[in-house]
Every structure is written in C-alpha cells, then in structure tokens.
Amino acid sequence: MNSHDNIIIKGILRWFASLGVGLIPGAHGTYGSILTFLLVWAWLANGGDALTGAGYLLFMAGFVPLSWLITHLSLKLNAFVRSTDPKDPPQLVIDEALGLVVALYGAQAGDWAAMLTGLVFFRIFDIFKPFPVNKAEGLPGAWGVLADDVVAGVMALVGVKLVFSWVPLIWA
C-alpha cells in the first residue's frame, strides 16, 4: 500500500469513527451522543420500529462488530495522529453512539422524556466514569474504547428504568 492509499484509508476511518461530528473542536463525545440521539429520534418519529426485540438485536449484532472494527483499525493505523489521547482519541465517537443505543433500549415514538433522561445519564456516566465504567475502560485496545461506553449505556438504561418506574408513584 502506498502513502496515498494510506492517507485515503485513514481519512475514511476518521470519518466513520468520528461520525463527522467528532472532527468538530469541542465536546466530541457530546456531539456524537447528540447526533446519535437525533438519528434515533428521527427513526422513531418517522415510523421506525421501537428499539426492542429481534430488530434491535439484529441491528446490534451488526453495529457492535462494525464499531469494534472501525475503532480497532483507527487505533492500529493511527488515524487520529494528532490526538491528545492515542489510546482513546476524543475525536473517535462511534463508541458514544454504541453506548447511547444501549442506553436507549426500549425507546419508542413518544418516549422523549425517557430518551432525554437516557442521554443525560449516559453522558454523566461516560464523562465521570464511575465504577464499573472505569474498569471497562482499562481493557486493551478497541475493547476498552467501546466497553466503557457500553457499560455507561447499561447504567444509564438502568437509571432511566428506575426513574420512570418511580415517577408514577411520586405523581400519583
């Protein structure tokens, strides 16, 4: 592979790994999470199936390995050469997309309050990395980059389920 091909491959990897928004200066992970939130919202608002059941599982069966492959290749080829953190470049936000999709499991059209709560919980757990998020981040390579976001997504999902099971009791 010549250097021109390498530049093209790295550019393609940067685009997919960053979802485009990770290349914007600032809060990369938040940008990736908001973009993912908006895509899920648009999916549901336009008649897409709820994030449950076989369709969700099939989507995740493709999205998880694709996210790992893009993350692995981005790290291996050093696609984010000027990153402040070469182990988990902040511009790489496909991991935030994966984690948020986990957090939004069960979402359906009209669940906007629960979805927004999931987004907020996910960002809090992803930014502050409480146990066990911080332990998952310690896994090697692409596994660690993705695992902390998946764990943060699971914790956010549990938080949403708890909050929205208590809300009817409080307002009753």
N, C-alpha and C positions, 0 to 999 in steps of 0.2 A: 504494500500500500504506500503510495507516495504522500508527501506532505499536504498536497492539495486535497486529496481524498480524506486525509485525516482531519483537516480543517472542516470539511463539509460534514463528516460524521459527527464531530464534536458540536458543530452548530445545530444539527438535527437533534442530538441528545440534549443539548442545552434547552432547546425549545420545548421538547416533550417533558423533560424533567422539571422545568420551571413553569410549565403551563402558560408560558408567555409572561405572566404577571410576576413571577419570581425574578425577572430581569429588571423590574422597576425598582429604583432605590427606595429603601424604607423598610417597612414591616412585611417582609417577604412571606412569612408563614400566614400572617393575617390576610394578605392579598389572596394567597392560594386557597385559604379556607372560605373567604367571601365568594370567590369565583365558583368554588365547588357548591357552596350553598345556593348561589343564584342558578347554577345549572340544574341542581336537584329541584329547586322551586319551579323553574321553567318546565322541567319534565313533568312534574305533578300537576302544574297549572294547565298544561296542555293535554291532559288526559292520560299521562303515563301511569303505569301500574305503581302501586304503593311499594315502598322499599321493604317487602316481605316475601316470604315463600320461595318457590323454585326460581322465579325470575331473578330475584335478588341474589340467591345462591349461585346461579349461573353467571351473573354479572361479576360477582366477587371471585368466582373460580377463574375468570379471565383477567380481572383487574389486579388481583394480588400478584400473580406471576409476572404480568406485564410491568407493574410498578417495581418489582424486585429487579427485573432485567434492566429496565431503564436506569434505575438507581445504581445497580452494580456496574454497568458499562460506563455511566457518568463518572463514578469514582475511579474505576480501573483506568480509563483513558484520560483522567484528569480534565474533564470537560469544563470545570469551573476553576480554571487555573489561578485566577486572582482572588479566590475565596479567602475569607478570614478564617474559615474552619474547613480544612480539606477532608476531614472525616465525615462531616455532615454540612456541606455548603448551604448557607441560608437561602441561596437562590433556588435550590432544589426543593420544590414544594409539592411534588407528586405524592410525597409521604403524608402531607397535610390533607390532601384530597382523599387518600385512602382512609386515614383516621376519621375524618368527618363523615364519610359514607358509613363507617361503622357506627359512629355516634347517632346517625340519623336512621338507623334500622327501625322499621315500622312506620316511618313517616308516610303520610298520605295527604292528598289535597285537603286543605283546610286546617292542617296541624301547624299553622305558622308559629304560634306561641311556643309549642314544644320544639319546633325546629330551631327557632332563635335561641331558646334555652340551651339546646344541644350545642349550637355554635359557640355560645359564650362559655359553657362548661368545657368544651373541647379546647378552646384557646387557653383557658385558665390552666387546665391540666398540662397542656403542651408547653406552655411558657414556663410555669413554675416547677414542673416535673417532680411531683411528689412520688413517694414510693407507691407502687412498683414501676411507675413510668421511668424513673431514673435508672432502675436496674435493667429494664428492657433496652435502654439506650446504650448500655455497655456491651451489648452483643457485637460481634465483629462485622465490619463492612456494611453492606446493604441491609443485612438483617437488623442491625441496631438502628439504622436510619429509619427503617419502616416500623420496627417493633414498638418503639416508644410512642409513635403516633397511634398505632392500633390499640395499645393499652390505654392511652389517653382517650381514645374513642370509646372503648368499652366502659371506662369510668364515667365519661360524660353520658353515655346511654343509661347507665345505672342511675346517675344523678337525675336525669330527665324523668325516668320512670318513677323514682321516689317523689320528686316534686309534684308530678302530675297525679300521683295517687293520693297525696296529702291535700292538694288544693281543694278538691270537692269536700273533704272533711272540714277544712277550715272555713269555707264559704257557706257551708250548709246551715 
